[in-house]
Amino acid sequence: MATSPDPAPDDARVRIALADDHVIVRSGLRHVLDAEPELEVVAEAGDVAAALRSVRAHKPDVLVLDLNMPGDPSLPAIPRIREEAPGTAIVVLTMQQDPAFAREALRSGALGYVLKEAADEELVQAVRMAHRGQTYLHPSLGARIAAEPPPSGPPDDLTARELEVLRLIALGHTNSEIGQQLFLSVRTVESHRAHIQQKIRRSTRAELVRYALDHGLLDGDGAARG
């Protein structure tokens, strides 16, 4: 008589929180995940606010997050969840097959993007990979993204003025100095800086400098000031 595999020790299990507004869907996902000996669902949530509470309370290794839930939208919440719980990897589960949603989810900090139609086959793999810090993208979406031409124009839709402000910030100039150079008020410079930080999802000066370097905004300007 065959026996089921022994469950993994508690400290070796991947602890998972499920966030989906449909109870039946959560029940099905729990069944799929709990069937694996090293995976354990420890919390469920029906909206983004409840997902945040679950992450704070249970500190799961992985959060499986539905993109379309009532209340607060899921995509903008991903950076906030990652900031509050950097030890929790996020796997997005959705019916959205538009590559733009996949790109935005991964850029926001998710490590997995799984379509609900393939959840039974792919969710377990995506959860395991996310727990290891690896990225999982539904194969058809990955192929479509790879086939797209590289983006043109300013990075992250930054305007020409925002690029100027970002370059001067990275070079070490104060808001007052930037305003003087670009003939802007300090308040306007502060507003541009806030928009830049929101668009590129970076806040500290070190992060802004690194972003500017990565995108060639300081080419020919020399090293940034201290």
C-alpha positions as CSV (number, residue, x, y, z in Angstrom):
1,M,0.0,0.0,0.0
2,A,1.4,3.4,-1.1
3,T,2.0,6.0,1.6
4,S,1.9,9.7,1.2
5,P,5.3,11.5,1.5
6,D,6.2,12.8,5.0
7,P,5.5,16.5,5.4
8,A,8.4,18.8,5.6
9,P,9.5,20.1,9.0
10,D,7.7,23.3,10.0
11,D,10.9,25.3,9.7
12,A,11.5,24.0,6.2
13,R,8.0,24.8,4.8
14,V,7.3,27.7,2.5
15,R,4.6,29.7,4.3
16,I,2.0,31.3,1.9
17,A,-0.7,33.9,2.2
18,L,-3.5,33.9,-0.4
19,A,-5.3,37.1,-1.5
20,D,-8.3,36.7,-3.8
21,D,-11.8,38.0,-3.4
22,H,-13.4,34.8,-4.4
23,V,-13.7,32.2,-1.6
24,I,-14.1,29.3,-4.0
25,V,-10.9,30.4,-5.9
26,R,-9.0,30.6,-2.6
27,S,-10.2,27.2,-1.6
28,G,-9.0,25.7,-4.9
29,L,-5.6,27.4,-4.6
30,R,-5.2,26.2,-1.0
31,H,-5.9,22.7,-2.1
32,V,-3.3,22.9,-4.8
33,L,-0.6,24.4,-2.6
34,D,-1.3,22.4,0.6
35,A,-1.0,19.2,-1.5
36,E,2.7,19.9,-1.7
37,P,4.6,18.7,1.5
38,E,6.9,21.7,1.7
39,L,4.2,24.3,1.1
40,E,1.7,25.6,3.7
41,V,-1.0,28.2,3.4
42,V,-1.1,30.2,6.6
43,A,-3.5,33.1,5.8
44,E,-6.2,34.2,3.4
45,A,-7.5,37.6,2.4
46,G,-10.2,39.0,0.2
47,D,-8.8,42.4,-0.6
48,V,-5.6,44.4,-0.6
49,A,-6.2,45.9,2.9
50,A,-6.7,42.4,4.3
51,A,-3.7,41.2,2.4
52,L,-1.5,43.8,4.1
53,R,-2.9,42.9,7.5
54,S,-2.1,39.2,6.8
55,V,1.4,40.0,5.7
56,R,2.0,42.0,8.8
57,A,0.5,39.4,11.1
58,H,1.9,36.2,9.6
59,K,5.1,37.3,7.7
60,P,4.6,34.7,5.0
61,D,7.4,33.7,2.7
62,V,5.2,34.2,-0.3
63,L,2.1,36.2,-1.0
64,V,-0.1,35.1,-3.9
65,L,-1.9,38.3,-4.9
66,D,-4.9,38.6,-7.3
67,L,-4.8,41.8,-9.4
68,N,-8.5,42.4,-9.6
69,M,-10.0,42.7,-6.1
70,P,-12.5,45.2,-4.8
71,G,-11.3,48.2,-2.9
72,D,-7.7,49.4,-3.3
73,P,-6.0,48.3,-6.5
74,S,-3.4,45.6,-6.3
75,L,-0.6,46.8,-8.6
76,P,0.2,50.1,-6.7
77,A,0.1,48.1,-3.4
78,I,3.0,45.8,-4.5
79,P,5.8,48.3,-3.7
80,R,4.2,49.1,-0.4
81,I,3.9,45.4,0.6
82,R,7.5,44.9,-0.4
83,E,8.6,47.9,1.6
84,E,6.7,46.7,4.7
85,A,7.7,43.0,4.3
86,P,10.9,42.7,2.3
87,G,11.1,39.0,3.3
88,T,7.8,38.2,1.5
89,A,8.0,37.4,-2.2
90,I,4.9,38.3,-4.3
91,V,3.4,36.1,-7.0
92,V,0.6,37.8,-9.0
93,L,-2.3,35.6,-10.0
94,T,-4.6,37.1,-12.6
95,M,-6.7,36.7,-15.7
96,Q,-5.0,39.7,-17.3
97,Q,-3.0,38.5,-20.3
98,D,-1.8,41.9,-21.4
99,P,2.0,42.0,-21.2
100,A,1.8,45.6,-20.0
101,F,0.3,44.3,-16.7
102,A,3.1,41.7,-16.4
103,R,5.8,44.2,-17.0
104,E,4.3,46.6,-14.4
105,A,3.9,43.9,-11.8
106,L,7.5,42.7,-12.2
107,R,8.8,46.3,-12.2
108,S,6.8,47.0,-9.1
109,G,8.5,44.1,-7.2
110,A,6.6,41.0,-7.9
111,L,8.6,37.9,-8.7
112,G,5.9,35.8,-10.4
113,Y,3.1,36.4,-12.9
114,V,0.7,33.5,-13.3
115,L,-2.5,33.3,-15.3
116,K,-5.5,31.8,-13.5
117,E,-6.2,29.5,-16.4
118,A,-2.9,27.8,-15.8
119,A,-2.8,28.1,-12.0
120,D,-3.1,24.3,-11.4
121,E,0.1,23.6,-13.4
122,E,2.1,26.7,-12.8
123,L,1.4,28.2,-9.4
124,V,3.4,25.7,-7.3
125,Q,6.4,26.3,-9.6
126,A,6.0,30.1,-9.4
127,V,5.8,30.0,-5.6
128,R,8.9,27.8,-5.3
129,M,10.9,30.0,-7.6
130,A,9.7,33.2,-5.9
131,H,10.8,31.8,-2.6
132,R,14.3,31.3,-4.0
133,G,14.3,34.8,-5.3
134,Q,13.8,33.8,-8.9
135,T,11.3,35.2,-11.4
136,Y,8.5,33.2,-13.0
137,L,6.5,34.6,-15.9
138,H,3.8,32.7,-17.8
139,P,5.6,31.4,-20.9
140,S,3.3,32.9,-23.5
141,L,3.6,36.4,-21.9
142,G,7.4,36.0,-21.7
143,A,7.5,35.2,-25.4
144,R,5.3,38.2,-26.3
145,I,7.4,40.6,-24.1
146,A,10.7,39.2,-25.7
147,A,9.3,39.9,-29.1
148,E,8.4,43.5,-28.4
149,P,10.8,46.2,-29.7
150,P,12.8,48.0,-27.1
151,P,11.1,51.1,-25.6
152,S,12.1,54.4,-27.1
153,G,12.1,57.8,-25.5
154,P,12.8,58.8,-21.9
155,P,13.0,56.0,-19.3
156,D,9.8,55.5,-17.2
157,D,8.0,58.3,-19.2
158,L,10.1,61.0,-17.5
159,T,9.6,64.4,-19.1
160,A,12.5,66.4,-20.5
161,R,12.2,68.7,-17.5
162,E,12.2,65.8,-15.0
163,L,15.3,64.4,-16.7
164,E,17.0,67.7,-16.2
165,V,16.0,67.8,-12.5
166,L,17.0,64.2,-12.0
167,R,20.4,64.8,-13.6
168,L,21.1,67.8,-11.3
169,I,19.9,65.9,-8.2
170,A,22.3,63.1,-9.1
171,L,25.1,65.6,-9.5
172,G,24.6,66.7,-5.9
173,H,22.8,70.0,-6.4
174,T,20.3,71.2,-3.8
175,N,16.7,72.1,-4.7
176,S,17.6,75.7,-4.4
177,E,20.6,75.3,-6.8
178,I,18.5,73.4,-9.3
179,G,15.8,76.1,-9.2
180,Q,18.4,78.8,-9.9
181,Q,19.9,76.8,-12.8
182,L,16.6,76.0,-14.4
183,F,14.8,79.2,-13.5
184,L,12.2,77.4,-11.3
185,S,10.9,78.0,-7.8
186,V,12.0,75.6,-5.1
187,R,8.4,74.4,-4.7
188,T,8.3,73.5,-8.4
189,V,11.6,71.6,-8.1
190,E,10.2,69.8,-5.1
191,S,7.1,68.9,-7.2
192,H,9.3,67.6,-10.0
193,R,11.3,65.5,-7.6
194,A,8.2,64.0,-6.1
195,H,6.9,63.0,-9.5
196,I,10.3,61.5,-10.5
197,Q,10.4,59.4,-7.3
198,Q,6.9,58.2,-7.9
199,K,7.6,57.3,-11.6
200,I,10.9,55.5,-11.0
201,R,10.0,54.1,-7.5
202,R,13.2,55.3,-5.9
203,S,13.4,57.8,-3.0
204,T,16.9,58.2,-1.6
205,R,19.6,60.3,-3.3
206,A,21.8,57.2,-3.6
207,E,19.0,55.4,-5.5
208,L,18.5,58.4,-7.7
209,V,22.2,58.6,-8.5
210,R,22.3,54.9,-9.3
211,Y,19.3,55.3,-11.6
212,A,20.9,58.2,-13.4
213,L,24.1,56.3,-13.9
214,D,22.2,53.2,-15.2
215,H,20.4,55.3,-17.7
216,G,23.4,57.3,-18.9
217,L,22.1,60.6,-17.6
218,L,25.5,61.6,-16.2
219,D,27.6,60.7,-19.2
220,G,30.1,63.4,-19.8
221,D,29.3,65.2,-16.5
222,G,31.9,63.5,-14.3
223,A,31.4,62.1,-10.9
224,A,28.5,63.4,-8.7
225,R,29.4,65.7,-5.8
226,G,29.3,64.4,-2.3
